[in-house]
Amino acid sequence: MTHEDYWVVLSQGDQVLGGGFFVTRSYVLTSAARLRGLGCGAPVDVRTAEGVLLRAGVAEVADDVGLALIGVLPDPRVDYATPGADRAVKGDPWHAPFRPDITARFLSGTVDGVVHDRRDGDGRAVSVVELASAGPAVEYGDYAGGPVERRTTGAEPAVVGVVLDPERAVRLREGAEEPLAACAIDSAVGLFETLSAQSLLGMLGALPQEAEAERVPTVPPPVAVDHSLGTTRHVLREFKDMADEGLVDPAFVSPMQIRLMEWVVRTAQGEEAS
């Protein structure tokens, strides 16, 4: 497995919708524009970078920013990656590992800048990674929903954002001609109630009452509480307290919470933590 195996292709029936990527083993982040109006609960197929098909469904849509979250029913027999997260800095080289088909070129370039508190109309404020492409212009909408990695010498690649659809990118770049931008990963994670610490901890609260073979997997099936729950609550509170006191950059809190909760869920399900 390589570090690039976390991206996915989304489809419904025979129609390919676009790309996305795992933020945990149970959730995929993508562009709402790629879902073409599908609402919460709509079934979606997720095909991993290695070609494994997983059942999934739309879990939450952040229309104000143009992003969406897909809930996936994990297959314990399938090994796939979840990425490390970091924040971008102006001048960073970047690379987009998802491309819409094998004939399309990979997007890459440098970070023009990172701007905070950008809003689309009355939407929520997010941090935007402004991207400059190293190659000729393409139809950037086909890449929307895919991850943007920071590629700096001597450091492991890390996801810094999710590619926005061109219309949204232009508005959040305040009219810039280049329709290429990403929502910073910490802002993207923070948009979704499903990914909040409270919701993720709630996944550990009860066993399923009965099997529902045809249920649309808008959220992963819950698992039994294990002894790590109390410790996890304490650590999550510590993350927040450290950010409030200025000891930890708030931009790092959401990625840390996601990685911690990923470990808790996998441990509670009896999987080996990585």
C-alpha positions as a Markdown table, in Angstrom:
| # | Residue | x | y | z |
|---|---|---|---|---|
| 1 | Met | 0.0 | 0.0 | 0.0 |
| 2 | Thr | 1.2 | 3.5 | -0.8 |
| 3 | His | 0.3 | 6.8 | 0.8 |
| 4 | Glu | -1.9 | 7.5 | -2.2 |
| 5 | Asp | -4.3 | 4.6 | -1.6 |
| 6 | Tyr | -6.8 | 6.8 | 0.5 |
| 7 | Trp | -8.5 | 8.5 | -2.5 |
| 8 | Val | -11.7 | 7.0 | -4.0 |
| 9 | Val | -14.0 | 7.2 | -7.0 |
| 10 | Leu | -17.7 | 7.8 | -6.2 |
| 11 | Ser | -20.4 | 6.4 | -8.5 |
| 12 | Gln | -24.2 | 5.7 | -8.5 |
| 13 | Gly | -25.1 | 2.8 | -10.7 |
| 14 | Asp | -23.2 | 3.1 | -13.9 |
| 15 | Gln | -22.6 | 6.9 | -13.5 |
| 16 | Val | -19.3 | 8.0 | -12.2 |
| 17 | Leu | -19.8 | 11.0 | -10.0 |
| 18 | Gly | -16.2 | 12.1 | -9.1 |
| 19 | Gly | -13.5 | 11.7 | -6.5 |
| 20 | Gly | -13.1 | 11.9 | -2.8 |
| 21 | Phe | -10.9 | 10.6 | 0.0 |
| 22 | Phe | -11.1 | 8.9 | 3.3 |
| 23 | Val | -10.8 | 11.1 | 6.4 |
| 24 | Thr | -11.4 | 8.0 | 8.6 |
| 25 | Arg | -12.1 | 4.4 | 7.6 |
| 26 | Ser | -15.8 | 5.3 | 7.9 |
| 27 | Tyr | -16.1 | 8.6 | 6.2 |
| 28 | Val | -15.2 | 10.0 | 2.8 |
| 29 | Leu | -14.9 | 13.8 | 2.1 |
| 30 | Thr | -15.9 | 15.1 | -1.4 |
| 31 | Ser | -17.3 | 18.0 | -3.3 |
| 32 | Ala | -21.1 | 18.5 | -3.1 |
| 33 | Ala | -21.0 | 19.5 | -6.8 |
| 34 | Arg | -20.0 | 15.9 | -7.7 |
| 35 | Leu | -23.1 | 14.5 | -6.0 |
| 36 | Arg | -25.3 | 16.3 | -8.5 |
| 37 | Gly | -28.1 | 17.1 | -6.0 |
| 38 | Leu | -28.1 | 13.8 | -4.1 |
| 39 | Gly | -29.4 | 14.4 | -0.6 |
| 40 | Cys | -28.7 | 12.8 | 2.8 |
| 41 | Gly | -29.4 | 9.1 | 2.8 |
| 42 | Ala | -28.9 | 8.7 | -1.0 |
| 43 | Pro | -26.9 | 5.5 | -1.7 |
| 44 | Val | -23.5 | 6.0 | -3.3 |
| 45 | Asp | -20.8 | 3.4 | -4.3 |
| 46 | Val | -17.2 | 4.0 | -3.2 |
| 47 | Arg | -14.4 | 2.4 | -5.1 |
| 48 | Thr | -11.0 | 2.5 | -3.5 |
| 49 | Ala | -7.8 | 3.3 | -5.3 |
| 50 | Glu | -7.1 | -0.5 | -5.4 |
| 51 | Gly | -10.5 | -1.2 | -7.0 |
| 52 | Val | -12.5 | -2.5 | -4.0 |
| 53 | Leu | -16.2 | -1.6 | -4.0 |
| 54 | Leu | -17.7 | -0.5 | -0.7 |
| 55 | Arg | -21.4 | 0.4 | 0.1 |
| 56 | Ala | -21.9 | 4.0 | 1.2 |
| 57 | Gly | -24.4 | 6.8 | 1.4 |
| 58 | Val | -24.5 | 10.6 | 1.7 |
| 59 | Ala | -24.2 | 11.4 | 5.4 |
| 60 | Glu | -24.1 | 15.2 | 5.5 |
| 61 | Val | -23.9 | 18.1 | 3.0 |
| 62 | Ala | -22.3 | 21.5 | 3.7 |
| 63 | Asp | -24.1 | 23.5 | 0.9 |
| 64 | Asp | -22.6 | 26.8 | 2.1 |
| 65 | Val | -19.1 | 25.6 | 1.3 |
| 66 | Gly | -19.9 | 23.1 | -1.3 |
| 67 | Leu | -18.5 | 20.0 | 0.4 |
| 68 | Ala | -20.1 | 16.7 | 1.4 |
| 69 | Leu | -19.5 | 13.7 | 3.7 |
| 70 | Ile | -20.1 | 10.1 | 2.6 |
| 71 | Gly | -20.6 | 7.4 | 5.2 |
| 72 | Val | -19.0 | 4.1 | 4.3 |
| 73 | Leu | -19.6 | 0.6 | 5.7 |
| 74 | Pro | -16.0 | -0.5 | 6.3 |
| 75 | Asp | -15.0 | -4.0 | 5.2 |
| 76 | Pro | -12.7 | -5.5 | 7.8 |
| 77 | Arg | -11.2 | -7.7 | 5.1 |
| 78 | Val | -10.1 | -4.6 | 3.1 |
| 79 | Asp | -6.9 | -2.7 | 4.1 |
| 80 | Tyr | -7.0 | 0.9 | 2.9 |
| 81 | Ala | -5.3 | 4.0 | 4.1 |
| 82 | Thr | -6.4 | 7.1 | 5.8 |
| 83 | Pro | -4.1 | 10.1 | 5.3 |
| 84 | Gly | -2.1 | 12.3 | 7.7 |
| 85 | Ala | -3.2 | 15.9 | 7.8 |
| 86 | Asp | -1.3 | 19.2 | 8.0 |
| 87 | Arg | -1.7 | 22.8 | 7.0 |
| 88 | Ala | -0.4 | 24.5 | 3.9 |
| 89 | Val | 2.1 | 27.4 | 3.8 |
| 90 | Lys | 2.6 | 29.8 | 1.0 |
| 91 | Gly | 5.2 | 28.5 | -1.4 |
| 92 | Asp | 4.6 | 24.8 | -0.6 |
| 93 | Pro | 4.7 | 22.4 | -3.5 |
| 94 | Trp | 1.4 | 20.5 | -3.8 |
| 95 | His | 0.1 | 17.5 | -5.6 |
| 96 | Ala | -3.4 | 16.1 | -6.2 |
| 97 | Pro | -3.3 | 12.3 | -6.3 |
| 98 | Phe | -6.8 | 11.9 | -7.7 |
| 99 | Arg | -7.4 | 12.4 | -11.4 |
| 100 | Pro | -10.8 | 11.8 | -13.2 |
| 101 | Asp | -9.4 | 9.1 | -15.5 |
| 102 | Ile | -6.1 | 7.5 | -16.5 |
| 103 | Thr | -5.7 | 9.8 | -19.5 |
| 104 | Ala | -6.0 | 13.0 | -17.4 |
| 105 | Arg | -2.9 | 14.6 | -16.0 |
| 106 | Phe | -2.2 | 14.9 | -12.3 |
| 107 | Leu | -2.6 | 18.4 | -10.9 |
| 108 | Ser | 0.4 | 19.9 | -9.1 |
| 109 | Gly | 2.0 | 23.3 | -8.5 |
| 110 | Thr | 2.7 | 25.7 | -5.6 |
| 111 | Val | 0.5 | 27.2 | -2.9 |
| 112 | Asp | -0.2 | 30.9 | -3.7 |
| 113 | Gly | -1.4 | 31.6 | -0.2 |
| 114 | Val | -3.7 | 30.6 | 2.6 |
| 115 | Val | -6.5 | 33.0 | 3.6 |
| 116 | His | -8.8 | 32.7 | 6.5 |
| 117 | Asp | -12.4 | 33.7 | 7.3 |
| 118 | Arg | -13.5 | 33.5 | 3.7 |
| 119 | Arg | -17.3 | 33.2 | 3.2 |
| 120 | Asp | -19.5 | 32.5 | 0.2 |
| 121 | Gly | -22.4 | 34.9 | 0.9 |
| 122 | Asp | -23.9 | 34.0 | 4.2 |
| 123 | Gly | -22.0 | 30.7 | 4.5 |
| 124 | Arg | -19.6 | 29.7 | 7.2 |
| 125 | Ala | -16.1 | 31.1 | 7.4 |
| 126 | Val | -13.4 | 28.7 | 6.2 |
| 127 | Ser | -9.7 | 28.8 | 5.4 |
| 128 | Val | -8.9 | 28.6 | 1.7 |
| 129 | Val | -5.7 | 27.3 | 0.2 |
| 130 | Glu | -5.1 | 29.3 | -3.0 |
| 131 | Leu | -3.4 | 27.1 | -5.6 |
| 132 | Ala | -1.4 | 27.8 | -8.7 |
| 133 | Ser | -1.1 | 25.0 | -11.2 |
| 134 | Ala | 2.3 | 24.1 | -12.8 |
| 135 | Gly | 0.7 | 22.9 | -16.0 |
| 136 | Pro | -1.9 | 24.1 | -18.6 |
| 137 | Ala | -5.4 | 24.8 | -17.5 |
| 138 | Val | -7.8 | 21.9 | -17.5 |
| 139 | Glu | -11.4 | 21.4 | -16.5 |
| 140 | Tyr | -10.8 | 21.7 | -12.8 |
| 141 | Gly | -14.4 | 20.7 | -11.9 |
| 142 | Asp | -13.5 | 17.1 | -12.8 |
| 143 | Tyr | -11.0 | 17.1 | -10.0 |
| 144 | Ala | -13.3 | 18.6 | -7.3 |
| 145 | Gly | -13.6 | 16.6 | -4.1 |
| 146 | Gly | -10.1 | 15.1 | -4.4 |
| 147 | Pro | -7.3 | 15.7 | -1.9 |
| 148 | Val | -4.5 | 18.2 | -2.1 |
| 149 | Glu | -1.2 | 17.0 | -0.6 |
| 150 | Arg | 1.7 | 19.1 | 0.6 |
| 151 | Arg | 4.9 | 17.7 | -1.0 |
| 152 | Thr | 7.9 | 19.2 | 0.7 |
| 153 | Thr | 11.4 | 17.8 | 0.7 |
| 154 | Gly | 12.2 | 15.7 | 3.7 |
| 155 | Ala | 8.7 | 15.3 | 4.9 |
| 156 | Glu | 5.9 | 12.8 | 4.4 |
| 157 | Pro | 3.1 | 13.9 | 2.1 |
| 158 | Ala | 0.2 | 15.2 | 4.1 |
| 159 | Val | -3.3 | 16.3 | 3.1 |
| 160 | Val | -3.8 | 20.1 | 3.4 |
| 161 | Gly | -7.1 | 20.5 | 1.7 |
| 162 | Val | -9.9 | 19.3 | -0.6 |
| 163 | Val | -10.3 | 20.6 | -4.2 |
| 164 | Leu | -13.3 | 23.0 | -4.5 |
| 165 | Asp | -15.5 | 23.1 | -7.6 |
| 166 | Pro | -14.4 | 26.0 | -9.8 |
| 167 | Glu | -17.4 | 28.2 | -9.2 |
| 168 | Arg | -17.0 | 28.0 | -5.5 |
| 169 | Ala | -13.2 | 28.4 | -5.8 |
| 170 | Val | -13.6 | 31.7 | -7.7 |
| 171 | Arg | -16.1 | 33.1 | -5.1 |
| 172 | Leu | -14.0 | 32.1 | -2.1 |
| 173 | Arg | -10.9 | 33.6 | -3.9 |
| 174 | Glu | -12.9 | 36.8 | -4.1 |
| 175 | Gly | -13.1 | 36.9 | -7.9 |
| 176 | Ala | -9.6 | 35.7 | -8.7 |
| 177 | Glu | -9.3 | 34.5 | -12.3 |
| 178 | Glu | -7.7 | 31.2 | -11.3 |
| 179 | Pro | -10.6 | 28.9 | -10.5 |
| 180 | Leu | -8.4 | 26.6 | -8.5 |
| 181 | Ala | -8.5 | 26.4 | -4.7 |
| 182 | Ala | -8.9 | 24.0 | -1.8 |
| 183 | Cys | -10.8 | 24.2 | 1.4 |
| 184 | Ala | -8.2 | 23.7 | 4.2 |
| 185 | Ile | -8.5 | 20.3 | 5.8 |
| 186 | Asp | -9.1 | 21.6 | 9.3 |
| 187 | Ser | -11.9 | 23.9 | 8.1 |
| 188 | Ala | -13.4 | 21.0 | 6.0 |
| 189 | Val | -13.4 | 18.6 | 8.9 |
| 190 | Gly | -15.0 | 21.3 | 11.2 |
| 191 | Leu | -17.9 | 21.8 | 8.9 |
| 192 | Phe | -19.6 | 18.5 | 9.7 |
| 193 | Glu | -21.5 | 17.6 | 12.8 |
| 194 | Thr | -21.0 | 14.0 | 11.9 |
| 195 | Leu | -17.2 | 14.4 | 12.5 |
| 196 | Ser | -17.5 | 16.3 | 15.8 |
| 197 | Ala | -16.0 | 14.6 | 18.8 |
| 198 | Gln | -19.5 | 14.2 | 20.4 |
| 199 | Ser | -20.9 | 12.4 | 17.4 |
| 200 | Leu | -17.9 | 10.2 | 17.0 |
| 201 | Leu | -18.0 | 9.2 | 20.6 |
| 202 | Gly | -21.7 | 8.5 | 20.2 |
| 203 | Met | -20.8 | 5.8 | 17.7 |
| 204 | Leu | -19.4 | 3.9 | 20.6 |
| 205 | Gly | -22.6 | 4.1 | 22.7 |
| 206 | Ala | -24.8 | 1.1 | 21.7 |
| 207 | Leu | -24.9 | -2.1 | 19.8 |
| 208 | Pro | -27.2 | -2.4 | 16.7 |
| 209 | Gln | -30.7 | -3.7 | 17.6 |
| 210 | Glu | -31.1 | -5.8 | 14.5 |
| 211 | Ala | -29.5 | -6.4 | 11.2 |
| 212 | Glu | -30.5 | -4.2 | 8.3 |
| 213 | Ala | -29.0 | -5.7 | 5.2 |
| 214 | Glu | -30.4 | -3.0 | 2.9 |
| 215 | Arg | -29.8 | 0.0 | 5.2 |
| 216 | Val | -28.2 | 3.0 | 3.5 |
| 217 | Pro | -25.0 | 3.4 | 5.4 |
| 218 | Thr | -25.2 | 7.1 | 6.2 |
| 219 | Val | -23.3 | 6.4 | 9.4 |
| 220 | Pro | -21.1 | 3.4 | 10.3 |
| 221 | Pro | -22.7 | 0.8 | 12.5 |
| 222 | Pro | -22.1 | 1.5 | 16.2 |
| 223 | Val | -19.8 | -0.7 | 18.3 |
| 224 | Ala | -19.6 | -1.6 | 21.9 |
| 225 | Val | -18.1 | 0.8 | 24.4 |
| 226 | Asp | -14.6 | -0.2 | 25.6 |
| 227 | His | -12.4 | 0.9 | 28.4 |
| 228 | Ser | -10.7 | 3.5 | 26.3 |
| 229 | Leu | -13.8 | 5.7 | 26.1 |
| 230 | Gly | -13.2 | 7.6 | 29.3 |
| 231 | Thr | -9.6 | 8.2 | 28.4 |
| 232 | Thr | -10.6 | 9.4 | 25.0 |
| 233 | Arg | -13.1 | 12.0 | 26.4 |
| 234 | His | -10.3 | 13.3 | 28.6 |
| 235 | Val | -7.8 | 13.6 | 25.8 |
| 236 | Leu | -10.3 | 15.3 | 23.5 |
| 237 | Arg | -11.0 | 17.9 | 26.2 |
| 238 | Glu | -7.3 | 18.4 | 26.6 |
| 239 | Phe | -6.9 | 19.1 | 22.9 |
| 240 | Lys | -9.6 | 21.8 | 23.2 |
| 241 | Asp | -8.1 | 23.3 | 26.4 |
| 242 | Met | -4.6 | 23.4 | 24.9 |
| 243 | Ala | -6.0 | 25.3 | 21.8 |
| 244 | Asp | -7.9 | 27.7 | 24.0 |
| 245 | Glu | -4.8 | 28.4 | 26.0 |
| 246 | Gly | -2.6 | 28.9 | 22.9 |
| 247 | Leu | -0.5 | 25.9 | 23.6 |
| 248 | Val | -1.6 | 24.2 | 20.4 |
| 249 | Asp | -2.4 | 25.8 | 17.1 |
| 250 | Pro | -6.2 | 25.4 | 16.6 |
| 251 | Ala | -5.6 | 24.4 | 13.0 |
| 252 | Phe | -4.2 | 21.1 | 14.3 |
| 253 | Val | -7.0 | 20.2 | 16.7 |
| 254 | Ser | -9.5 | 18.7 | 14.2 |
| 255 | Pro | -7.0 | 16.4 | 12.5 |
| 256 | Met | -5.7 | 15.2 | 15.9 |
| 257 | Gln | -9.3 | 14.5 | 17.0 |
| 258 | Ile | -10.0 | 12.6 | 13.9 |
| 259 | Arg | -6.9 | 10.4 | 14.2 |
| 260 | Leu | -7.6 | 9.7 | 17.9 |
| 261 | Met | -11.3 | 8.8 | 17.2 |
| 262 | Glu | -10.1 | 6.6 | 14.3 |
| 263 | Trp | -7.9 | 4.7 | 16.7 |
| 264 | Val | -10.7 | 4.3 | 19.3 |
| 265 | Val | -13.3 | 3.0 | 16.8 |
| 266 | Arg | -10.8 | 0.5 | 15.3 |
| 267 | Thr | -9.8 | -0.7 | 18.7 |
| 268 | Ala | -13.4 | -1.1 | 19.9 |
| 269 | Gln | -14.1 | -3.1 | 16.8 |
| 270 | Gly | -11.3 | -5.4 | 17.6 |
| 271 | Glu | -9.0 | -4.3 | 14.7 |
| 272 | Glu | -5.3 | -3.8 | 15.2 |
| 273 | Ala | -4.5 | -0.1 | 15.6 |
| 274 | Ser | -1.9 | 1.2 | 13.3 |
